[in-house]
Amino acid sequence: MSNAPDWNSLQFIEFIFCFDRSGFAFEFLRRNIEYQKDYSEFVNYQNSSATSKVAFSDKWGLVFPG
């Protein structure tokens, strides 16, 4: 997640106009240090229970397709 482009670069500003709401929200969220930590823990240590997925998605306001 650390390879996110600089928010202030002209290239990124031009690129961001192509985003829909969810694309913009993801770009914003993935730069959040606390989210990065939680995501890493979720991916590396999640159990197969639906509870852990629901807790993670509820905390960050995420909706997973399917």
mmCIF file of the N, C-alpha and C atoms, coordinates in Angstrom:
data_MODEL
# 
_entry.id   MODEL 
# 
loop_
_atom_site.group_PDB 
_atom_site.id 
_atom_site.type_symbol 
_atom_site.label_atom_id 
_atom_site.label_alt_id 
_atom_site.label_comp_id 
_atom_site.label_asym_id 
_atom_site.label_entity_id 
_atom_site.label_seq_id 
_atom_site.pdbx_PDB_ins_code 
_atom_site.Cartn_x 
_atom_site.Cartn_y 
_atom_site.Cartn_z 
_atom_site.occupancy 
_atom_site.B_iso_or_equiv 
_atom_site.pdbx_formal_charge 
_atom_site.auth_seq_id 
_atom_site.auth_comp_id 
_atom_site.auth_asym_id 
_atom_site.auth_atom_id 
_atom_site.pdbx_PDB_model_num 
ATOM 1   N N  . MET A 1 1  ? 0.798   -1.196  0.000   1.00 0.00 ? 1  MET A N  1 
ATOM 2   C CA . MET A 1 1  ? 0.000   0.000   0.000   1.00 0.00 ? 1  MET A CA 1 
ATOM 3   C C  . MET A 1 1  ? 0.844   1.264   0.000   1.00 0.00 ? 1  MET A C  1 
ATOM 4   N N  . SER A 1 2  ? 2.109   1.156   0.225   1.00 0.00 ? 2  SER A N  1 
ATOM 5   C CA . SER A 1 2  ? 2.952   2.331   0.337   1.00 0.00 ? 2  SER A CA 1 
ATOM 6   C C  . SER A 1 2  ? 3.321   2.939   -1.011  1.00 0.00 ? 2  SER A C  1 
ATOM 7   N N  . ASN A 1 3  ? 2.923   2.335   -2.102  1.00 0.00 ? 3  ASN A N  1 
ATOM 8   C CA . ASN A 1 3  ? 3.285   2.854   -3.416  1.00 0.00 ? 3  ASN A CA 1 
ATOM 9   C C  . ASN A 1 3  ? 2.237   3.815   -3.977  1.00 0.00 ? 3  ASN A C  1 
ATOM 10  N N  . ALA A 1 4  ? 1.456   4.443   -3.116  1.00 0.00 ? 4  ALA A N  1 
ATOM 11  C CA . ALA A 1 4  ? 0.435   5.387   -3.547  1.00 0.00 ? 4  ALA A CA 1 
ATOM 12  C C  . ALA A 1 4  ? 1.094   6.642   -4.112  1.00 0.00 ? 4  ALA A C  1 
ATOM 13  N N  . PRO A 1 5  ? 0.568   7.185   -5.205  1.00 0.00 ? 5  PRO A N  1 
ATOM 14  C CA . PRO A 1 5  ? 1.144   8.397   -5.773  1.00 0.00 ? 5  PRO A CA 1 
ATOM 15  C C  . PRO A 1 5  ? 0.939   9.597   -4.845  1.00 0.00 ? 5  PRO A C  1 
ATOM 16  N N  . ASP A 1 6  ? 1.761   10.599  -5.026  1.00 0.00 ? 6  ASP A N  1 
ATOM 17  C CA . ASP A 1 6  ? 1.678   11.816  -4.229  1.00 0.00 ? 6  ASP A CA 1 
ATOM 18  C C  . ASP A 1 6  ? 0.385   12.567  -4.555  1.00 0.00 ? 6  ASP A C  1 
ATOM 19  N N  . TRP A 1 7  ? -0.392  12.884  -3.517  1.00 0.00 ? 7  TRP A N  1 
ATOM 20  C CA . TRP A 1 7  ? -1.657  13.615  -3.692  1.00 0.00 ? 7  TRP A CA 1 
ATOM 21  C C  . TRP A 1 7  ? -1.443  14.952  -4.401  1.00 0.00 ? 7  TRP A C  1 
ATOM 22  N N  . ASN A 1 8  ? -0.274  15.540  -4.225  1.00 0.00 ? 8  ASN A N  1 
ATOM 23  C CA . ASN A 1 8  ? -0.032  16.889  -4.740  1.00 0.00 ? 8  ASN A CA 1 
ATOM 24  C C  . ASN A 1 8  ? 0.545   16.922  -6.147  1.00 0.00 ? 8  ASN A C  1 
ATOM 25  N N  . SER A 1 9  ? 0.849   15.792  -6.718  1.00 0.00 ? 9  SER A N  1 
ATOM 26  C CA . SER A 1 9  ? 1.445   15.788  -8.055  1.00 0.00 ? 9  SER A CA 1 
ATOM 27  C C  . SER A 1 9  ? 0.393   16.110  -9.119  1.00 0.00 ? 9  SER A C  1 
ATOM 28  N N  . LEU A 1 10 ? 0.806   16.813  -10.136 1.00 0.00 ? 10 LEU A N  1 
ATOM 29  C CA . LEU A 1 10 ? -0.096  17.159  -11.238 1.00 0.00 ? 10 LEU A CA 1 
ATOM 30  C C  . LEU A 1 10 ? -0.631  15.901  -11.904 1.00 0.00 ? 10 LEU A C  1 
ATOM 31  N N  . GLN A 1 11 ? 0.224   14.890  -12.034 1.00 0.00 ? 11 GLN A N  1 
ATOM 32  C CA . GLN A 1 11 ? -0.193  13.626  -12.649 1.00 0.00 ? 11 GLN A CA 1 
ATOM 33  C C  . GLN A 1 11 ? -1.341  12.992  -11.862 1.00 0.00 ? 11 GLN A C  1 
ATOM 34  N N  . PHE A 1 12 ? -1.253  12.989  -10.539 1.00 0.00 ? 12 PHE A N  1 
ATOM 35  C CA . PHE A 1 12 ? -2.314  12.398  -9.729  1.00 0.00 ? 12 PHE A CA 1 
ATOM 36  C C  . PHE A 1 12 ? -3.585  13.236  -9.788  1.00 0.00 ? 12 PHE A C  1 
ATOM 37  N N  . ILE A 1 13 ? -3.443  14.550  -9.771  1.00 0.00 ? 13 ILE A N  1 
ATOM 38  C CA . ILE A 1 13 ? -4.619  15.420  -9.838  1.00 0.00 ? 13 ILE A CA 1 
ATOM 39  C C  . ILE A 1 13 ? -5.390  15.164  -11.130 1.00 0.00 ? 13 ILE A C  1 
ATOM 40  N N  . GLU A 1 14 ? -4.683  14.994  -12.233 1.00 0.00 ? 14 GLU A N  1 
ATOM 41  C CA . GLU A 1 14 ? -5.347  14.686  -13.501 1.00 0.00 ? 14 GLU A CA 1 
ATOM 42  C C  . GLU A 1 14 ? -5.978  13.292  -13.460 1.00 0.00 ? 14 GLU A C  1 
ATOM 43  N N  . PHE A 1 15 ? -5.298  12.354  -12.842 1.00 0.00 ? 15 PHE A N  1 
ATOM 44  C CA . PHE A 1 15 ? -5.774  10.975  -12.751 1.00 0.00 ? 15 PHE A CA 1 
ATOM 45  C C  . PHE A 1 15 ? -7.035  10.868  -11.886 1.00 0.00 ? 15 PHE A C  1 
ATOM 46  N N  . ILE A 1 16 ? -7.103  11.647  -10.824 1.00 0.00 ? 16 ILE A N  1 
ATOM 47  C CA . ILE A 1 16 ? -8.199  11.528  -9.854  1.00 0.00 ? 16 ILE A CA 1 
ATOM 48  C C  . ILE A 1 16 ? -9.552  11.907  -10.463 1.00 0.00 ? 16 ILE A C  1 
ATOM 49  N N  . PHE A 1 17 ? -9.549  12.713  -11.495 1.00 0.00 ? 17 PHE A N  1 
ATOM 50  C CA . PHE A 1 17 ? -10.815 13.102  -12.120 1.00 0.00 ? 17 PHE A CA 1 
ATOM 51  C C  . PHE A 1 17 ? -11.509 11.926  -12.808 1.00 0.00 ? 17 PHE A C  1 
ATOM 52  N N  . CYS A 1 18 ? -10.808 10.821  -12.990 1.00 0.00 ? 18 CYS A N  1 
ATOM 53  C CA . CYS A 1 18 ? -11.397 9.625   -13.592 1.00 0.00 ? 18 CYS A CA 1 
ATOM 54  C C  . CYS A 1 18 ? -12.104 8.748   -12.556 1.00 0.00 ? 18 CYS A C  1 
ATOM 55  N N  . PHE A 1 19 ? -11.912 9.041   -11.277 1.00 0.00 ? 19 PHE A N  1 
ATOM 56  C CA . PHE A 1 19 ? -12.480 8.199   -10.221 1.00 0.00 ? 19 PHE A CA 1 
ATOM 57  C C  . PHE A 1 19 ? -13.968 8.422   -10.038 1.00 0.00 ? 19 PHE A C  1 
ATOM 58  N N  . ASP A 1 20 ? -14.672 7.337   -9.671  1.00 0.00 ? 20 ASP A N  1 
ATOM 59  C CA . ASP A 1 20 ? -16.020 7.495   -9.157  1.00 0.00 ? 20 ASP A CA 1 
ATOM 60  C C  . ASP A 1 20 ? -15.886 7.638   -7.644  1.00 0.00 ? 20 ASP A C  1 
ATOM 61  N N  . ARG A 1 21 ? -17.004 7.707   -6.934  1.00 0.00 ? 21 ARG A N  1 
ATOM 62  C CA . ARG A 1 21 ? -16.939 7.898   -5.480  1.00 0.00 ? 21 ARG A CA 1 
ATOM 63  C C  . ARG A 1 21 ? -16.156 6.807   -4.774  1.00 0.00 ? 21 ARG A C  1 
ATOM 64  N N  . SER A 1 22 ? -16.398 5.572   -5.152  1.00 0.00 ? 22 SER A N  1 
ATOM 65  C CA . SER A 1 22 ? -15.719 4.477   -4.466  1.00 0.00 ? 22 SER A CA 1 
ATOM 66  C C  . SER A 1 22 ? -14.220 4.478   -4.773  1.00 0.00 ? 22 SER A C  1 
ATOM 67  N N  . GLY A 1 23 ? -13.841 4.843   -5.979  1.00 0.00 ? 23 GLY A N  1 
ATOM 68  C CA . GLY A 1 23 ? -12.430 4.930   -6.325  1.00 0.00 ? 23 GLY A CA 1 
ATOM 69  C C  . GLY A 1 23 ? -11.718 6.008   -5.535  1.00 0.00 ? 23 GLY A C  1 
ATOM 70  N N  . PHE A 1 24 ? -12.364 7.159   -5.406  1.00 0.00 ? 24 PHE A N  1 
ATOM 71  C CA . PHE A 1 24 ? -11.782 8.241   -4.612  1.00 0.00 ? 24 PHE A CA 1 
ATOM 72  C C  . PHE A 1 24 ? -11.690 7.836   -3.147  1.00 0.00 ? 24 PHE A C  1 
ATOM 73  N N  . ALA A 1 25 ? -12.755 7.217   -2.626  1.00 0.00 ? 25 ALA A N  1 
ATOM 74  C CA . ALA A 1 25 ? -12.759 6.785   -1.221  1.00 0.00 ? 25 ALA A CA 1 
ATOM 75  C C  . ALA A 1 25 ? -11.629 5.794   -0.964  1.00 0.00 ? 25 ALA A C  1 
ATOM 76  N N  . PHE A 1 26 ? -11.406 4.866   -1.889  1.00 0.00 ? 26 PHE A N  1 
ATOM 77  C CA . PHE A 1 26 ? -10.334 3.902   -1.712  1.00 0.00 ? 26 PHE A CA 1 
ATOM 78  C C  . PHE A 1 26 ? -8.972  4.587   -1.702  1.00 0.00 ? 26 PHE A C  1 
ATOM 79  N N  . GLU A 1 27 ? -8.750  5.526   -2.613  1.00 0.00 ? 27 GLU A N  1 
ATOM 80  C CA . GLU A 1 27 ? -7.472  6.238   -2.636  1.00 0.00 ? 27 GLU A CA 1 
ATOM 81  C C  . GLU A 1 27 ? -7.239  6.973   -1.321  1.00 0.00 ? 27 GLU A C  1 
ATOM 82  N N  . PHE A 1 28 ? -8.286  7.544   -0.772  1.00 0.00 ? 28 PHE A N  1 
ATOM 83  C CA . PHE A 1 28 ? -8.178  8.247   0.509   1.00 0.00 ? 28 PHE A CA 1 
ATOM 84  C C  . PHE A 1 28 ? -7.921  7.260   1.645   1.00 0.00 ? 28 PHE A C  1 
ATOM 85  N N  . LEU A 1 29 ? -8.697  6.190   1.684   1.00 0.00 ? 29 LEU A N  1 
ATOM 86  C CA . LEU A 1 29 ? -8.613  5.215   2.771   1.00 0.00 ? 29 LEU A CA 1 
ATOM 87  C C  . LEU A 1 29 ? -7.275  4.496   2.796   1.00 0.00 ? 29 LEU A C  1 
ATOM 88  N N  . ARG A 1 30 ? -6.756  4.111   1.658   1.00 0.00 ? 30 ARG A N  1 
ATOM 89  C CA . ARG A 1 30 ? -5.529  3.315   1.649   1.00 0.00 ? 30 ARG A CA 1 
ATOM 90  C C  . ARG A 1 30 ? -4.307  4.089   2.108   1.00 0.00 ? 30 ARG A C  1 
ATOM 91  N N  . ARG A 1 31 ? -4.414  5.383   2.250   1.00 0.00 ? 31 ARG A N  1 
ATOM 92  C CA . ARG A 1 31 ? -3.322  6.197   2.776   1.00 0.00 ? 31 ARG A CA 1 
ATOM 93  C C  . ARG A 1 31 ? -3.411  6.363   4.289   1.00 0.00 ? 31 ARG A C  1 
ATOM 94  N N  . ASN A 1 32 ? -4.480  5.878   4.884   1.00 0.00 ? 32 ASN A N  1 
ATOM 95  C CA . ASN A 1 32 ? -4.690  5.991   6.323   1.00 0.00 ? 32 ASN A CA 1 
ATOM 96  C C  . ASN A 1 32 ? -3.823  4.947   7.035   1.00 0.00 ? 32 ASN A C  1 
ATOM 97  N N  . ILE A 1 33 ? -2.945  5.406   7.918   1.00 0.00 ? 33 ILE A N  1 
ATOM 98  C CA . ILE A 1 33 ? -1.999  4.520   8.598   1.00 0.00 ? 33 ILE A CA 1 
ATOM 99  C C  . ILE A 1 33 ? -2.728  3.465   9.436   1.00 0.00 ? 33 ILE A C  1 
ATOM 100 N N  . GLU A 1 34 ? -3.782  3.856   10.127  1.00 0.00 ? 34 GLU A N  1 
ATOM 101 C CA . GLU A 1 34 ? -4.528  2.898   10.952  1.00 0.00 ? 34 GLU A CA 1 
ATOM 102 C C  . GLU A 1 34 ? -5.210  1.844   10.079  1.00 0.00 ? 34 GLU A C  1 
ATOM 103 N N  . TYR A 1 35 ? -5.754  2.262   8.934   1.00 0.00 ? 35 TYR A N  1 
ATOM 104 C CA . TYR A 1 35 ? -6.359  1.308   8.007   1.00 0.00 ? 35 TYR A CA 1 
ATOM 105 C C  . TYR A 1 35 ? -5.311  0.333   7.484   1.00 0.00 ? 35 TYR A C  1 
ATOM 106 N N  . GLN A 1 36 ? -4.138  0.839   7.123   1.00 0.00 ? 36 GLN A N  1 
ATOM 107 C CA . GLN A 1 36 ? -3.075  -0.028  6.622   1.00 0.00 ? 36 GLN A CA 1 
ATOM 108 C C  . GLN A 1 36 ? -2.722  -1.099  7.646   1.00 0.00 ? 36 GLN A C  1 
ATOM 109 N N  . LYS A 1 37 ? -2.640  -0.697  8.907   1.00 0.00 ? 37 LYS A N  1 
ATOM 110 C CA . LYS A 1 37 ? -2.330  -1.648  9.975   1.00 0.00 ? 37 LYS A CA 1 
ATOM 111 C C  . LYS A 1 37 ? -3.445  -2.681  10.112  1.00 0.00 ? 37 LYS A C  1 
ATOM 112 N N  . ASP A 1 38 ? -4.686  -2.212  10.169  1.00 0.00 ? 38 ASP A N  1 
ATOM 113 C CA . ASP A 1 38 ? -5.823  -3.131  10.304  1.00 0.00 ? 38 ASP A CA 1 
ATOM 114 C C  . ASP A 1 38 ? -5.934  -4.067  9.106   1.00 0.00 ? 38 ASP A C  1 
ATOM 115 N N  . TYR A 1 39 ? -5.714  -3.538  7.918   1.00 0.00 ? 39 TYR A N  1 
ATOM 116 C CA . TYR A 1 39 ? -5.797  -4.362  6.712   1.00 0.00 ? 39 TYR A CA 1 
ATOM 117 C C  . TYR A 1 39 ? -4.739  -5.455  6.729   1.00 0.00 ? 39 TYR A C  1 
ATOM 118 N N  . SER A 1 40 ? -3.531  -5.077  7.101   1.00 0.00 ? 40 SER A N  1 
ATOM 119 C CA . SER A 1 40 ? -2.451  -6.051  7.170   1.00 0.00 ? 40 SER A CA 1 
ATOM 120 C C  . SER A 1 40 ? -2.775  -7.167  8.154   1.00 0.00 ? 40 SER A C  1 
ATOM 121 N N  . GLU A 1 41 ? -3.270  -6.791  9.318   1.00 0.00 ? 41 GLU A N  1 
ATOM 122 C CA . GLU A 1 41 ? -3.657  -7.795  10.312  1.00 0.00 ? 41 GLU A CA 1 
ATOM 123 C C  . GLU A 1 41 ? -4.803  -8.659  9.801   1.00 0.00 ? 41 GLU A C  1 
ATOM 124 N N  . PHE A 1 42 ? -5.771  -8.034  9.159   1.00 0.00 ? 42 PHE A N  1 
ATOM 125 C CA . PHE A 1 42 ? -6.929  -8.764  8.632   1.00 0.00 ? 42 PHE A CA 1 
ATOM 126 C C  . PHE A 1 42 ? -6.496  -9.799  7.597   1.00 0.00 ? 42 PHE A C  1 
ATOM 127 N N  . VAL A 1 43 ? -5.644  -9.391  6.677   1.00 0.00 ? 43 VAL A N  1 
ATOM 128 C CA . VAL A 1 43 ? -5.198  -10.291 5.614   1.00 0.00 ? 43 VAL A CA 1 
ATOM 129 C C  . VAL A 1 43 ? -4.314  -11.408 6.168   1.00 0.00 ? 43 VAL A C  1 
ATOM 130 N N  . ASN A 1 44 ? -3.423  -11.064 7.072   1.00 0.00 ? 44 ASN A N  1 
ATOM 131 C CA . ASN A 1 44 ? -2.466  -12.046 7.575   1.00 0.00 ? 44 ASN A CA 1 
ATOM 132 C C  . ASN A 1 44 ? -3.018  -12.972 8.653   1.00 0.00 ? 44 ASN A C  1 
ATOM 133 N N  . TYR A 1 45 ? -3.990  -12.501 9.431   1.00 0.00 ? 45 TYR A N  1 
ATOM 134 C CA . TYR A 1 45 ? -4.410  -13.269 10.595  1.00 0.00 ? 45 TYR A CA 1 
ATOM 135 C C  . TYR A 1 45 ? -5.895  -13.574 10.646  1.00 0.00 ? 45 TYR A C  1 
ATOM 136 N N  . GLN A 1 46 ? -6.637  -13.240 9.594   1.00 0.00 ? 46 GLN A N  1 
ATOM 137 C CA . GLN A 1 46 ? -8.080  -13.463 9.651   1.00 0.00 ? 46 GLN A CA 1 
ATOM 138 C C  . GLN A 1 46 ? -8.410  -14.946 9.778   1.00 0.00 ? 46 GLN A C  1 
ATOM 139 N N  . ASN A 1 47 ? -9.436  -15.201 10.533  1.00 0.00 ? 47 ASN A N  1 
ATOM 140 C CA . ASN A 1 47 ? -9.915  -16.577 10.565  1.00 0.00 ? 47 ASN A CA 1 
ATOM 141 C C  . ASN A 1 47 ? -11.029 -16.686 9.538   1.00 0.00 ? 47 ASN A C  1 
ATOM 142 N N  . SER A 1 48 ? -11.587 -17.827 9.392   1.00 0.00 ? 48 SER A N  1 
ATOM 143 C CA . SER A 1 48 ? -12.585 -18.026 8.345   1.00 0.00 ? 48 SER A CA 1 
ATOM 144 C C  . SER A 1 48 ? -13.983 -17.604 8.769   1.00 0.00 ? 48 SER A C  1 
ATOM 145 N N  . SER A 1 49 ? -14.109 -17.069 9.971   1.00 0.00 ? 49 SER A N  1 
ATOM 146 C CA . SER A 1 49 ? -15.441 -16.701 10.441  1.00 0.00 ? 49 SER A CA 1 
ATOM 147 C C  . SER A 1 49 ? -15.936 -15.432 9.745   1.00 0.00 ? 49 SER A C  1 
ATOM 148 N N  . ALA A 1 50 ? -17.220 -15.405 9.532   1.00 0.00 ? 50 ALA A N  1 
ATOM 149 C CA . ALA A 1 50 ? -17.837 -14.226 8.941   1.00 0.00 ? 50 ALA A CA 1 
ATOM 150 C C  . ALA A 1 50 ? -17.765 -13.045 9.895   1.00 0.00 ? 50 ALA A C  1 
ATOM 151 N N  . THR A 1 51 ? -17.638 -13.311 11.188  1.00 0.00 ? 51 THR A N  1 
ATOM 152 C CA . THR A 1 51 ? -17.599 -12.253 12.193  1.00 0.00 ? 51 THR A CA 1 
ATOM 153 C C  . THR A 1 51 ? -16.408 -11.329 11.975  1.00 0.00 ? 51 THR A C  1 
ATOM 154 N N  . SER A 1 52 ? -15.229 -11.896 11.691  1.00 0.00 ? 52 SER A N  1 
ATOM 155 C CA . SER A 1 52 ? -14.048 -11.053 11.492  1.00 0.00 ? 52 SER A CA 1 
ATOM 156 C C  . SER A 1 52 ? -14.194 -10.192 10.247  1.00 0.00 ? 52 SER A C  1 
ATOM 157 N N  . LYS A 1 53 ? -14.801 -10.720 9.208   1.00 0.00 ? 53 LYS A N  1 
ATOM 158 C CA . LYS A 1 53 ? -15.015 -9.948  7.984   1.00 0.00 ? 53 LYS A CA 1 
ATOM 159 C C  . LYS A 1 53 ? -16.012 -8.825  8.216   1.00 0.00 ? 53 LYS A C  1 
ATOM 160 N N  . VAL A 1 54 ? -17.067 -9.129  8.954   1.00 0.00 ? 54 VAL A N  1 
ATOM 161 C CA . VAL A 1 54 ? -18.083 -8.121  9.245   1.00 0.00 ? 54 VAL A CA 1 
ATOM 162 C C  . VAL A 1 54 ? -17.505 -7.023  10.127  1.00 0.00 ? 54 VAL A C  1 
ATOM 163 N N  . ALA A 1 55 ? -16.726 -7.403  11.126  1.00 0.00 ? 55 ALA A N  1 
ATOM 164 C CA . ALA A 1 55 ? -16.127 -6.413  12.025  1.00 0.00 ? 55 ALA A CA 1 
ATOM 165 C C  . ALA A 1 55 ? -15.198 -5.475  11.249  1.00 0.00 ? 55 ALA A C  1 
ATOM 166 N N  . PHE A 1 56 ? -14.374 -6.043  10.370  1.00 0.00 ? 56 PHE A N  1 
ATOM 167 C CA . PHE A 1 56 ? -13.457 -5.230  9.575   1.00 0.00 ? 56 PHE A CA 1 
ATOM 168 C C  . PHE A 1 56 ? -14.233 -4.298  8.650   1.00 0.00 ? 56 PHE A C  1 
ATOM 169 N N  . SER A 1 57 ? -15.199 -4.821  7.940   1.00 0.00 ? 57 SER A N  1 
ATOM 170 C CA . SER A 1 57 ? -15.955 -3.989  6.995   1.00 0.00 ? 57 SER A CA 1 
ATOM 171 C C  . SER A 1 57 ? -16.789 -2.936  7.710   1.00 0.00 ? 57 SER A C  1 
ATOM 172 N N  . ASP A 1 58 ? -17.344 -3.276  8.864   1.00 0.00 ? 58 ASP A N  1 
ATOM 173 C CA . ASP A 1 58 ? -18.125 -2.301  9.630   1.00 0.00 ? 58 ASP A CA 1 
ATOM 174 C C  . ASP A 1 58 ? -17.246 -1.163  10.135  1.00 0.00 ? 58 ASP A C  1 
ATOM 175 N N  . LYS A 1 59 ? -16.060 -1.510  10.625  1.00 0.00 ? 59 LYS A N  1 
ATOM 176 C CA . LYS A 1 59 ? -15.158 -0.487  11.165  1.00 0.00 ? 59 LYS A CA 1 
ATOM 177 C C  . LYS A 1 59 ? -14.789 0.545   10.107  1.00 0.00 ? 59 LYS A C  1 
ATOM 178 N N  . TRP A 1 60 ? -14.546 0.082   8.885   1.00 0.00 ? 60 TRP A N  1 
ATOM 179 C CA . TRP A 1 60 ? -14.060 0.976   7.835   1.00 0.00 ? 60 TRP A CA 1 
ATOM 180 C C  . TRP A 1 60 ? -15.141 1.363   6.822   1.00 0.00 ? 60 TRP A C  1 
ATOM 181 N N  . GLY A 1 61 ? -16.359 0.900   7.011   1.00 0.00 ? 61 GLY A N  1 
ATOM 182 C CA . GLY A 1 61 ? -17.447 1.278   6.119   1.00 0.00 ? 61 GLY A CA 1 
ATOM 183 C C  . GLY A 1 61 ? -17.316 0.652   4.736   1.00 0.00 ? 61 GLY A C  1 
ATOM 184 N N  . LEU A 1 62 ? -16.781 -0.559  4.690   1.00 0.00 ? 62 LEU A N  1 
ATOM 185 C CA . LEU A 1 62 ? -16.555 -1.220  3.411   1.00 0.00 ? 62 LEU A CA 1 
ATOM 186 C C  . LEU A 1 62 ? -17.709 -2.132  3.037   1.00 0.00 ? 62 LEU A C  1 
ATOM 187 N N  . VAL A 1 63 ? -17.931 -2.257  1.753   1.00 0.00 ? 63 VAL A N  1 
ATOM 188 C CA . VAL A 1 63 ? -18.929 -3.178  1.231   1.00 0.00 ? 63 VAL A CA 1 
ATOM 189 C C  . VAL A 1 63 ? -18.225 -4.039  0.193   1.00 0.00 ? 63 VAL A C  1 
ATOM 190 N N  . PHE A 1 64 ? -18.253 -5.345  0.409   1.00 0.00 ? 64 PHE A N  1 
ATOM 191 C CA . PHE A 1 64 ? -17.600 -6.269  -0.506  1.00 0.00 ? 64 PHE A CA 1 
ATOM 192 C C  . PHE A 1 64 ? -18.629 -6.859  -1.455  1.00 0.00 ? 64 PHE A C  1 
ATOM 193 N N  . PRO A 1 65 ? -18.342 -6.864  -2.750  1.00 0.00 ? 65 PRO A N  1 
ATOM 194 C CA . PRO A 1 65 ? -19.292 -7.441  -3.691  1.00 0.00 ? 65 PRO A CA 1 
ATOM 195 C C  . PRO A 1 65 ? -19.480 -8.938  -3.440  1.00 0.00 ? 65 PRO A C  1 
ATOM 196 N N  . GLY A 1 66 ? -20.661 -9.416  -3.691  1.00 0.00 ? 66 GLY A N  1 
ATOM 197 C CA . GLY A 1 66 ? -20.959 -10.829 -3.548  1.00 0.00 ? 66 GLY A CA 1 
ATOM 198 C C  . GLY A 1 66 ? -21.303 -11.142 -2.155  1.00 0.00 ? 66 GLY A C  1 
# 
